[in-house]
């Protein structure tokens, strides 16, 4: 599942350095085999540091993190007995899987990252389970400008679902067309609302990291702005 991963050193775009989306290693390099799990997790940890510190790009930052999360999710699932859904996919809701996953990631820098991001964890696992189709879609359908603009996995997954998993109706009857247009508009509205929720979550995450930096003395902020920050984050964390 993770072939060639051992060859991706710290000077690779998937390591601590590297450029933008266009200079990253092949998208499927992280999903070939599982004989170097330690390296997978190490790259996931490096990517997590980037995810926490600056604007995230999918290929450069989210993908190696996703690979580590999916690798350890599968490991936890196998330890828990490999229980499957009727469609053959792993049953991530099984309580033993959740327990083993928490034990597996214990001690990692992102051990508590999903405590308030269960939907994101679900999306990362969905992408991991559909990686071939998803990565092919990503490679073939998104321009470089789109990749620079859109990097958040949940947003990309909704785009992928809309394009491939939930194709638009081809009914040509006028009444059906109008119904489809209304439904498409509703889906677009729902997508926009979901994007706003995701963006709000990211702003909250940023605000919380800023507050932690202020509390530790690593950053400075005018008293009035600090009070406003605390007020905005009240009840969030």
C-alpha positions as CSV (number, residue, x, y, z in Angstrom):
1,X,0.0,0.0,0.0
2,X,2.9,2.4,0.7
3,X,5.5,1.5,-1.9
4,X,8.5,3.8,-2.4
5,X,7.8,5.7,0.8
6,X,11.1,4.8,2.3
7,X,12.8,6.7,-0.5
8,X,11.0,10.0,0.3
9,X,13.5,11.8,2.4
10,X,13.3,15.1,4.3
11,X,14.4,16.9,1.1
12,X,11.3,15.5,-0.7
13,X,8.2,17.8,-1.1
14,X,6.5,15.2,1.0
15,X,9.1,15.7,3.8
16,X,9.8,18.8,5.7
17,X,10.9,20.8,2.8
18,X,9.8,21.0,-0.8
19,X,7.7,23.3,-3.0
20,X,4.1,23.6,-4.0
21,X,1.6,21.2,-5.5
22,X,3.3,20.9,-8.8
23,X,6.7,19.7,-7.4
24,X,5.3,17.0,-5.2
25,X,6.0,13.3,-5.6
26,X,3.5,11.0,-7.5
27,X,0.2,11.0,-5.7
28,X,0.0,7.2,-5.4
29,X,3.5,6.9,-3.9
30,X,2.0,6.7,-0.4
31,X,-0.5,4.0,-1.3
32,X,1.3,1.0,-2.6
33,X,2.3,-1.4,0.2
34,X,2.7,-1.5,4.0
35,X,6.2,-2.8,4.6
36,X,7.5,0.5,6.0
37,X,4.8,1.5,8.4
38,X,7.3,3.5,10.6
39,X,8.3,5.7,7.7
40,X,4.6,6.2,6.8
41,X,3.9,7.4,10.3
42,X,7.1,9.6,10.4
43,X,6.0,11.4,7.2
44,X,2.5,11.8,8.7
45,X,4.0,13.4,11.7
46,X,6.1,15.8,9.6
47,X,3.0,16.7,7.5
48,X,1.0,17.3,10.7
49,X,3.5,19.9,11.8
50,X,2.9,21.7,8.4
51,X,-0.9,21.3,8.7
52,X,-0.7,23.0,12.1
53,X,1.6,25.8,11.1
54,X,0.5,27.2,7.7
55,X,-1.8,27.1,4.7
56,X,-2.3,23.5,3.7
57,X,-1.9,22.0,0.2
58,X,-3.5,18.6,-0.4
59,X,-0.6,16.9,-2.2
60,X,2.2,18.4,-0.2
61,X,0.7,18.4,3.3
62,X,-2.6,16.6,3.6
63,X,-1.8,13.5,1.5
64,X,1.2,12.2,3.6
65,X,-0.8,12.9,6.7
66,X,-3.8,11.1,5.2
67,X,-1.6,8.1,4.3
68,X,-0.4,7.8,7.9
69,X,-3.9,8.1,9.3
70,X,-5.3,5.5,6.9
71,X,-2.3,3.1,7.6
72,X,-2.9,3.2,11.3
73,X,-6.7,3.0,10.9
74,X,-6.3,-0.2,8.9
75,X,-3.8,-1.5,11.5
76,X,-6.4,-0.8,14.3
77,X,-9.2,-2.4,12.2
78,X,-7.2,-5.6,11.6
79,X,-6.3,-5.8,15.4
80,X,-10.0,-5.4,16.2
81,X,-11.0,-8.3,14.0
82,X,-11.5,-6.8,10.5
83,X,-15.2,-6.4,10.8
84,X,-16.8,-5.2,7.5
85,X,-19.9,-3.4,6.3
86,X,-22.3,-5.1,4.0
87,X,-20.5,-3.4,1.0
88,X,-17.2,-4.9,2.1
89,X,-15.6,-1.7,3.4
90,X,-14.1,-1.6,7.0
91,X,-16.6,-0.9,9.7
92,X,-15.0,2.1,11.3
93,X,-18.0,2.6,13.7
94,X,-17.2,-0.7,15.5
95,X,-16.3,0.2,19.1
96,X,-13.2,-2.1,19.2
97,X,-11.8,-0.3,16.1
98,X,-12.2,3.1,17.7
99,X,-10.6,1.8,20.9
100,X,-7.6,0.2,19.0
101,X,-7.2,3.4,16.9
102,X,-6.9,5.6,19.9
103,X,-4.4,3.1,21.4
104,X,-2.4,3.0,18.1
105,X,-2.0,6.8,17.8
106,X,-1.3,7.4,21.5
107,X,1.9,9.3,21.9
108,X,1.9,10.7,18.4
109,X,1.8,14.5,17.9
110,X,-1.7,14.3,16.5
111,X,-3.1,11.9,19.1
112,X,-5.9,14.4,20.1
113,X,-6.3,16.0,16.7
114,X,-9.5,14.1,15.9
115,X,-11.2,14.6,19.2
116,X,-13.2,17.4,17.7
117,X,-12.8,16.5,14.1
118,X,-14.6,13.2,13.7
119,X,-16.0,14.2,10.3
120,X,-12.5,14.9,9.0
121,X,-11.3,11.5,10.2
122,X,-14.2,9.9,8.3
123,X,-13.3,11.8,5.2
124,X,-9.6,10.8,5.4
125,X,-10.6,7.2,5.7
126,X,-13.1,7.6,2.8
127,X,-10.3,9.0,0.6
128,X,-7.9,6.3,1.7
129,X,-10.5,3.6,0.8
130,X,-11.2,5.1,-2.6
131,X,-7.6,6.3,-3.2
132,X,-7.2,5.1,-6.8
133,X,-10.3,6.7,-8.1
134,X,-9.9,9.8,-6.0
135,X,-6.2,10.4,-6.9
136,X,-7.0,9.8,-10.6
137,X,-9.8,12.3,-10.4
138,X,-7.6,14.8,-8.6
139,X,-4.8,14.4,-11.1
140,X,-7.0,14.6,-14.2
141,X,-9.7,17.2,-13.3
142,X,-8.1,19.9,-11.1
143,X,-6.0,22.6,-12.5
144,X,-2.9,23.8,-10.7
145,X,-4.8,26.9,-9.8
146,X,-7.6,24.9,-8.2
147,X,-5.1,22.7,-6.3
148,X,-3.4,25.8,-4.9
149,X,-6.8,27.2,-3.9
150,X,-8.6,24.1,-2.6
151,X,-6.6,21.7,-0.3
152,X,-9.0,20.8,2.5
153,X,-9.9,17.0,2.2
154,X,-13.6,17.4,3.1
155,X,-14.1,20.0,0.4
156,X,-12.2,17.9,-2.2
157,X,-14.1,14.8,-1.2
158,X,-17.4,16.6,-1.8
159,X,-16.2,17.7,-5.2
160,X,-15.2,14.1,-6.0
161,X,-18.5,12.8,-4.8
162,X,-20.4,15.3,-6.9
163,X,-18.3,14.5,-10.0
164,X,-18.0,10.7,-9.8
165,X,-20.1,9.1,-7.0
166,X,-23.3,11.2,-7.5
167,X,-23.6,11.9,-11.2
168,X,-26.2,14.4,-12.3
169,X,-29.5,13.2,-13.8
170,X,-29.6,13.0,-17.6
171,X,-33.4,13.1,-17.8
172,X,-34.3,15.6,-20.6
173,X,-38.0,16.1,-19.7
174,X,-38.6,19.8,-18.9
175,X,-40.3,19.0,-15.5
176,X,-37.4,16.7,-14.5
177,X,-34.9,19.2,-15.6
178,X,-36.4,21.9,-13.5
179,X,-36.5,19.5,-10.5
180,X,-32.9,18.6,-11.1
181,X,-31.9,22.2,-11.3
182,X,-33.6,22.9,-8.0
183,X,-32.0,19.8,-6.5
184,X,-28.6,20.8,-7.8
185,X,-29.1,24.3,-6.4
186,X,-30.0,22.8,-3.0
187,X,-26.9,20.6,-3.1
188,X,-24.7,23.6,-4.1
189,X,-26.2,25.6,-1.2
190,X,-25.5,22.6,1.2
191,X,-21.9,22.5,-0.1
192,X,-21.5,26.2,0.5
193,X,-22.9,25.9,4.0
194,X,-20.6,22.9,4.6
195,X,-17.6,24.9,3.3
196,X,-18.5,27.7,5.7
197,X,-18.7,25.3,8.6
198,X,-15.3,23.9,7.6
199,X,-13.8,27.4,7.2
200,X,-15.2,28.4,10.6
201,X,-13.6,25.3,12.2
202,X,-10.3,26.2,10.7
203,X,-10.6,29.8,12.0
204,X,-11.4,28.4,15.4
205,X,-8.4,26.1,15.2
206,X,-6.2,29.0,14.2
207,X,-7.6,31.2,17.0
208,X,-7.0,28.4,19.6
209,X,-3.4,28.0,18.4
210,X,-2.9,31.7,18.6
211,X,-4.2,31.8,22.1
212,X,-1.9,29.0,23.1
213,X,1.0,30.9,21.6
214,X,0.0,34.0,23.5
215,X,-0.4,32.1,26.7
216,X,3.1,30.5,26.4
217,X,4.6,33.9,25.7
218,X,5.7,33.0,22.1
219,X,3.5,35.7,20.6
220,X,2.3,39.2,21.6
221,X,-1.0,40.9,21.1
222,X,-2.5,44.2,22.2
223,X,-4.7,43.7,25.4
224,X,-7.9,44.8,23.6
225,X,-7.3,42.3,20.8
226,X,-6.5,39.6,23.3
227,X,-9.7,40.2,25.1
228,X,-11.6,40.0,21.8
229,X,-9.9,36.8,20.9
230,X,-10.8,35.2,24.2
231,X,-14.4,36.4,23.8
232,X,-14.6,34.9,20.3
233,X,-13.2,31.6,21.5
234,X,-15.3,31.4,24.6
235,X,-17.0,28.0,24.7
236,X,-15.2,26.8,21.6
237,X,-12.5,24.6,23.2
